[in-house]
């Protein structure tokens, strides 16, 4: 067992480089995702995240992919992305609770907002202005506030069943102790949700909640509702700055990773790579040096974005992980059976349970 450095990978199609080659329509098959997640589990990584969006990129639904992968894996966490802006928290709470049951306590979610007017047009319930949106614009402020309320509703719905609400008393014909089901009675600017959920409390109590942020408003959101903040530092100064702004959550630094400079150069000839995160190109040893430095500066863990799949994921598993173990920085076995346990997070108490 290492000293607490956590490691995740972000899975996106055929890789994070726009020119990453793909095997026909393999990314639209269950086998593609099962193979990638099993590879990450072979390296004993904490979790994988599965990207999702409402754009025309062509992709499968992340929550459903995670549910398909769950029974074919055993220890790695599964964290699909969900768009809070245009979906209902009641439906997502049920889907994530189901994922937590199917995975036996390995579910999480990355809560994401959407500013794009073309996404809003898919649903027709609201309109967004054309043009770029900055974090300080009122629309961004409103959507982040909405995401905060959305996540609060998720958490309350997961708590709306006490852990022992199911009694299954055949003699009396009682399946549920109704005194242990609770209305959440959430009334806010964006949602009015009565509850309770129709799904019993998940095995973890509450699945892991994560957000990705690049600015103070998202750090504030993370402090309010998240267990994990993904952020995109460029160096130690950025890490220390975010540590001061989001002190109460696990902070995972995002990096795009290429272990073959020649392969990246060939891909660059086909399409330009632009990224919000630092792009690393080098050997596993060089990457281990960087991760060790950033971990020492205050990063809980890292979410690596493989530039090309499966090559750069295999580089993480067969190159980086052994190097981190050699330095005593990463686990040699899974110590816990749940995702919250892997990250050292307690199972939350139920807010509605009485003594």
For each residue, the residues with C-beta under 8 A, 3 or more apart:
1: 331 332 333 335
2: 5 324 325 328 329 330 331 332
3: 328 329
4: 300 344
5: 2 291 295 301 302 324 329 330
6: 46 250 252 300 301 302 342 343
7: 43 45 46 301 302 304 316 321 324 330
8: 45 46 47 48 49 77 79 252 301 302 303 304
9: 40 45 48 49 303 304 305 306 313 316
10: 16 48 49 51 254 303 304 305 306
11: 33 36 37 40 48 49 50 51 306 309 313
12: 15 16 51 305
13: 20 22 27 51 57 59 309
14: 20 21 22 23 27 308 309
15: 12 20 306 307 308 309 312
16: 10 12 20 256 273 275 305 306 307
17: 20 256 258 264 267 271 273 307 308
18: 271 272 273
19: 267 268 270 271
20: 13 14 15 16 17 267 307 308 309
21: 14 308
22: 13 14 26 27
23: 14 26 32
24:
25: 28 29
26: 22 23 29 31 32
27: 13 14 22 32 33 59 60
28: 25 32 58 60
29: 25 26 32 33
30: 33 34 65 68 69
31: 26 34 35
32: 23 26 27 28 29 35 36
33: 11 27 29 30 36 37 50 60 65 68 69
34: 30 31 37 38 68 69 72 73
35: 31 32 38 39 310
36: 11 32 33 39 40 48 309 310 313
37: 11 33 34 40 41 48 69 72 73 76 78
38: 34 35 41 42 72 73
39: 35 36 42 43 310 313 314 317
40: 9 11 36 37 43 45 48 76 313 316 317
41: 37 38 44 45 73 74 75 76
42: 38 39 317
43: 7 39 40 316 317 318 321
44: 41 75 321 330 331 332 333 334
45: 7 8 9 40 41 48 76 316 317 321
46: 6 7 8 76 77 301 339 342 343
47: 8 76 77 78 79 106 108 208 339 342
48: 8 9 10 11 36 37 40 45 76 77 78 79
49: 8 9 10 11 79 80 81 110 210 303
50: 11 33 62 65 66 78 79 80 81
51: 10 11 12 13 59 62 81
52: 59 61 62 63 80 81 82 83 112
53: 57 59 81 83 112 114 119
54: 83 86 114 116 119 122
55: 116 118 119
56:
57: 13 53
58: 28
59: 13 27 51 52 53 62
60: 27 28 33 64 65
61: 52 64 65
62: 50 51 52 59 65 66 80 81 82
63: 52 66 67 80 82 92 95 96 99 109
64: 60 61 67 68
65: 30 33 50 60 61 62 68 69 80
66: 50 62 63 69 70 78 79 80 99 103 107
67: 63 64 70 95 98 99 102
68: 30 33 34 64 65 71 72
69: 30 33 34 37 65 66 72 73 78
70: 66 67 73 78 99 102 103 106 107
71: 68 102 103
72: 34 37 38 68 69
73: 34 37 38 41 69 70 76 78 103 106
74: 41
75: 41 44 106 334 337
76: 37 40 41 45 46 47 48 73 106
77: 8 46 47 48 106 107 108 208 339 342
78: 37 47 48 50 66 69 70 73 99 103 106 107 108 339
79: 8 47 48 49 50 66 107 108 109 110 208 210 339
80: 49 50 52 62 63 65 66 99 109 110
81: 49 50 51 52 53 62 109 110 112
82: 52 62 63 87 92 96 109 110 111 112
83: 52 53 54 86 87 112 113 114 119
84: 87 89 92 111 112 113 146 147 150 151
85: 112 113 114 119 120 143 146 147
86: 54 83 114 119 120 122 123 125
87: 82 83 84 91 92
88: 91 92
89: 84 92 93 150 151 153 154 157 191 193
90: 93 94 153 157 193 195 197
91: 87 88 94 95
92: 63 82 84 87 88 89 95 96 109 154
93: 89 90 96 97 153 154 157 158 197 199
94: 90 91 97 98 157 197 198 199
95: 63 67 91 92 98 99
96: 63 82 92 93 99 100 107 109 154 202 207
97: 93 94 100 101 107 158 197 199 200 201 202 207
98: 67 94 95 101 102 199
99: 63 66 67 70 78 80 95 96 102 103 107 207
100: 96 97 103 105 106 107 202 203 204 207
101: 97 98 104 202 203
102: 67 70 71 98 99
103: 66 70 71 73 78 99 100 106 107
104: 101 203 337 338
105: 100 202 203 204 337 338 339 340 341
106: 47 70 73 75 76 77 78 100 103 338 339
107: 66 70 77 78 79 96 97 99 100 103 202 204 207 208 339
108: 47 77 78 79 207 208 209 210 227 228 339
109: 63 79 80 81 82 92 96 154 207 208 209 210
110: 49 79 80 81 82 210 211 212 230
111: 82 84 147 150 151 209 210 211 225 226
112: 52 53 81 82 83 84 85 211 212
113: 83 84 85 140 143 144 146 147
114: 53 54 83 85 86 119 120 143
115: 128 133 139 140 143
116: 54 55 119 120 128
117: 120 121 127 128 129 130
118: 55 121 122
119: 53 54 55 83 85 86 114 116 122 123 128
120: 85 86 114 116 117 123 124 125 126 127 128
121: 117 118 124 127
122: 54 86 118 119
123: 86 119 120 126
124: 120 121
125: 86 120
126: 120 123
127: 117 120 121
128: 115 116 117 119 120 139
129: 117 133 139
130: 117
131:
132:
133: 115 129 137 139 140
134: 137 140
135: 140 214 215 216 217 218
136: 140 141 217
137: 133 134 140 141
138: 141 142
139: 115 128 129 133 142 143
140: 113 115 133 134 135 136 137 143 144 217
141: 136 137 138 144 145 217
142: 138 139 145 146
143: 85 113 114 115 139 140 146 147
144: 113 140 141 147 148 217 218 220 221
145: 141 142 148 149 189 190
146: 84 85 113 142 143 149 150 189 190
147: 84 85 111 113 143 144 150 151 211 221 225
148: 144 145 151 152 221 224 225
149: 145 146 152 153 186 188 189 190 191
150: 84 89 111 146 147 153 154 190 191
151: 84 89 111 147 148 154 155 209 225 226
152: 148 149 155 156 186 188 225
153: 89 90 93 149 150 156 157 184 186 191 193
154: 89 92 93 96 109 150 151 157 158 209
155: 151 152 158 159 206 209 225
156: 152 153 159 160 184 186 193 195 351
157: 89 90 93 94 153 154 160 184 193 195 196 197
158: 93 97 154 155 197 201 202 205 206 207
159: 155 156 182 184 201 205 206 348 350 351 352
160: 156 157 181 182 183 184 195 196 197 201 352
161: 165 166 180 181 182 196 197 199 200 201
162: 165 180 181 182 201 350 352 353
163: 201 205 350 353
164: 167 177 180
165: 161 162 176 177 180 181 200 201
166: 161 175 176 177 200
167: 164 174 175 176 177
168: 175
169: 172 173 174 175
170: 173
171:
172: 169
173: 169 170
174: 167 169 177
175: 166 167 168 169
176: 165 166 167 180 181
177: 164 165 166 167 174 180 181
178: 181
179:
180: 161 162 164 165 176 177 353
181: 160 161 162 165 176 177 178 196
182: 159 160 161 162 195 196 352
183: 160 194 195 196
184: 153 156 157 159 160 193 194 195 196
185: 194 195
186: 149 152 153 156 191 192 193 195
187: 192
188: 149 152 191 192
189: 145 146 149
190: 145 146 149 150
191: 89 149 150 153 186 188
192: 186 187 188
193: 89 90 153 156 157 184 186
194: 183 184 185
195: 90 156 157 160 182 183 184 185 186
196: 157 160 161 181 182 183 184
197: 90 93 94 97 157 158 160 161 200
198: 94
199: 93 94 97 98 161 202
200: 97 161 165 166 197
201: 97 158 159 160 161 162 163 165 205 350
202: 96 97 100 101 105 107 158 199 205 206 207
203: 100 101 104 105 338
204: 100 105 107 207 208 338 339 340 347
205: 158 159 163 201 202 340 347 348 349 350
206: 155 158 159 202 209 348
207: 96 97 99 100 107 108 109 158 202 204 339
208: 47 77 79 107 108 109 204 227 228 339 340 343 345
209: 108 109 111 151 154 155 206 225 226 227 228
210: 49 79 108 109 110 111 226 227 228 229 230
211: 110 111 112 147 218 221 222 225 226 228 229 230
212: 110 112 218 229 230 231 254
213: 217 218 219 221 222 229 230 231 246
214: 135 218 231 232 276
215: 135 218 219
216: 135 219 220 245
217: 135 136 140 141 144 213 220 221
218: 135 144 211 212 213 214 215 221 222 229
219: 213 215 216 222 223 229 231 242 245 246
220: 144 216 217 223 224
221: 144 147 148 211 213 217 218 224 225 226
222: 211 213 218 219 225 226 229 246 249
223: 219 220 226 246 247 248 249
224: 148 220 221
225: 111 147 148 151 152 155 209 211 221 222
226: 111 151 209 210 211 221 222 223 229 249
227: 108 208 209 210 249 250 340 343 345
228: 108 208 209 210 211 249 250 251 252 300 343
229: 210 211 212 213 218 219 222 226 242 246 249 250 251 252
230: 110 210 211 212 213 252 253 254 303
231: 212 213 214 219 238 242 246 251 252 253 254
232: 214 253 254 276 277 278
233: 236 238 239 242 253 278 294 299
234: 238 278
235: 238 239
236: 233 239 240 293 294 297
237: 240 241
238: 231 233 234 235 241 242
239: 233 235 236 242 243 251 253 294 297 298 299
240: 236 237 243 244 297 298
241: 237 238 244 245
242: 219 229 231 233 238 239 245 246 251
243: 239 240 246 247 251 297 298
244: 240 241 247
245: 216 219 241 242
246: 213 219 222 223 229 231 242 243 249 251
247: 223 243 244
248: 223
249: 222 223 226 227 228 229 246
250: 6 227 228 229 300 301 343 345
251: 228 229 231 239 242 243 246 298 299 300 301
252: 6 8 228 229 230 231 299 300 301 302 303
253: 230 231 232 233 239 294 299 301 302 303
254: 10 212 230 231 232 276 277 278 302 303 304 305
255: 277 278 279 280 290 302 303 304 305
256: 16 17 273 275 277 278 279 280 305 307
257: 280 287 304 305 306 307 312 315 316
258: 17 261 263 264 279 280 281 307 308 312
259: 282 283 284 287 311 312 315 319
260: 263 264 311 312 315
261: 258 264 265 281 282
262: 265 266
263: 258 260 266 267 308 311
264: 17 258 260 261 267 268 273 281 307
265: 261 262 268 269
266: 262 263 269 270
267: 17 19 20 263 264 270 271 273 307 308
268: 19 264 265 271 272 273
269: 265 266
270: 19 266 267
271: 17 18 19 267 268
272: 18 268
273: 16 17 18 256 264 267 268 279 307
274:
275: 16 256 278 279 305
276: 214 232 254
277: 232 254 255 256 305
278: 232 233 234 254 255 256 275
279: 255 256 258 273 275 307
280: 255 256 257 258 286 287 290
281: 258 261 264
282: 259 261 286 287
283: 259 286 287 319
284: 259 287 288 315 319 320 322 323
285: 288 289 323
286: 280 282 283 289 290
287: 257 259 280 282 283 284 290 291 320 323
288: 284 285 291 292 320 323 324 327 329
289: 285 286 292 293
290: 255 280 286 287 293 294
291: 5 287 288 294 295 302 320 324 329
292: 288 289 295 296 327 329
293: 236 289 290 296 297
294: 233 236 239 253 290 291 297 299 302
295: 5 291 292 299 301 329
296: 292 293
297: 236 239 240 243 293 294
298: 239 240 243 251
299: 233 239 251 252 253 294 295 302
300: 4 6 228 250 251 252
301: 5 6 7 8 46 250 251 252 253 295
302: 5 6 7 8 252 253 254 255 291 294 299
303: 8 9 10 49 230 252 253 254 255
304: 7 8 9 10 254 255 257 316 320
305: 9 10 12 16 254 255 256 257 275 277
306: 9 10 11 15 16 257 309 310 311 312 313 315 316
307: 15 16 17 20 256 257 258 264 267 273 279 312
308: 14 15 17 20 21 258 263 267 311 312
309: 11 13 14 15 20 36 306 312 313
310: 35 36 39 306 313 314
311: 259 260 263 306 308 314 315
312: 15 257 258 259 260 306 307 308 309 315 316
313: 9 11 36 39 40 306 309 310 316 317
314: 39 310 311 317 318
315: 257 259 260 284 306 311 312 318 319 320
316: 7 9 40 43 45 257 304 306 312 313 319 320 321
317: 39 40 42 43 45 313 314 320 321
318: 43 314 315 321 322
319: 259 283 284 315 316 322 323
320: 284 287 288 291 304 315 316 317 323 324
321: 7 43 44 45 316 317 318 324 325 330
322: 284 318 319 325 326
323: 284 285 287 288 319 320 326 327
324: 2 5 7 288 291 320 321 327 329 330
325: 2 321 322 328 329 330 331 332
326: 322 323
327: 288 292 323 324
328: 2 3 325
329: 2 3 5 288 291 292 295 324 325
330: 2 5 7 44 321 324 325
331: 1 2 44 325 334 335
332: 1 2 44 325
333: 1 44
334: 44 75 331 337 342
335: 1 331 341 342
336: 341 342
337: 75 104 105 334 341
338: 104 105 106 203 204 341 342 347
339: 46 47 77 78 79 105 106 107 108 204 207 208 342 343
340: 105 204 205 208 227 343 345 346 347
341: 105 335 336 337 338 344 345
342: 6 46 47 77 334 335 336 338 339
343: 6 46 208 227 228 250 339 340
344: 4 341
345: 208 227 250 340 341
346: 340
347: 204 205 338 340
348: 159 205 206
349: 205 353
350: 159 162 163 201 205 353
351: 156 159
352: 159 160 162 182
353: 162 163 180 349 350
354:
355:
